[in-house]
Amino acid sequence: MHLPREFVTHMARQVLKRLAEAKLIQFEQPAYVLEVIAQVMLDEILIEDRINDEVRRILEEHGEEIKSLGASYEEMFKRVKKQIVRERKAIL
């Protein structure tokens, strides 16, 4: 993850504050709503990390094939990642 967890919480707090000020959201438990917003934001931020981990596992499984083809690890990483992102319709 590229952002510290505290910064994600700060961003969530600002989103909640602005939504409340614009009267776009009503809530009775601000701490709970803040926690939910922060978790959703954190999950979205971690999508790329999870995809990168999956690409590494795939490339490890097919390491011998990659070597025999003479393909570079970096190029294969980019291709596999691009394919996974396209299949999942993820936005990075």
N, C-alpha and C positions, 0 to 999 in steps of 0.2 A: 504494500500500500504506500502511496506517495504522500499521503496526508496523515499527520498525527491524529489519533482518536479524539484528542481534546479539541482540535480544530473542527472536526466533523460535528462534535457536540455544539460548538460555538455557531457553526453555520446553521444547524438545526434550530438553535435558539433564535437566530435572526429570522429564519423562515417563519417560524411560529409567531414571532412578534409582528412581522409584517402582515401575515395573514390575519391576525387578530385586529391589528390597527385598521386594515382595509375592510374589516367586518366580513371577511370571506369564510371565516371558520368560527364556530362557537364550541366551547368545551367547558367541562366542569373540573377536569383533572389535568391541569397544565403539565405536571411532572410526567404523567403517563403519556400524554400526547407528545411531549418533547422526546421521551424515550423511544416511542414508535418512529417518529420522524428521523431521529438519529440512526436507528437501526436500519431503516430503509435506505438512507443515504449511504451508510457504511456497506450494506450489501451491494449496492450499485457500484461503489468504488472498488470493491473487492472482486468484481466480475473478471476484470483483466488478469488479476493475480491467479484466480482459479483456472482461467483458460491457459495461462502460461504454464501452470503446473501440469495440466492435462497434456499439453503439447510436449513437455519434457518427458512425461511417462510414455507417450506414444513413440517418441524418437528413441527412447531407451530400448523399448521392445523391438524396434526395427533397426537397431544400431548396425548390425552386421550387413543388412541389405543396403543401408545408406553408404557404408564403407565400400561395399563391392561395386556400387554404382559410381562411386567417386564424387558424390554430391557433398556440398559443404553443409555443415550442421546449421550454420546461420541461415542459409538459403532455405533449407528444409523447414527450419523453425518458422520462418516467415510464411512459407506456403501452407503449412499445416495450420498455423494460427489463423491465417486468412480464411481458410476453408471452414474451420470451426466457427469463427465469427459469422461467416455468411450463413452457415447452416442454422445457427441459433438466433440469427437476426439481432445480434448484440450490437450495441453502440458503444464504442470505446473512445 
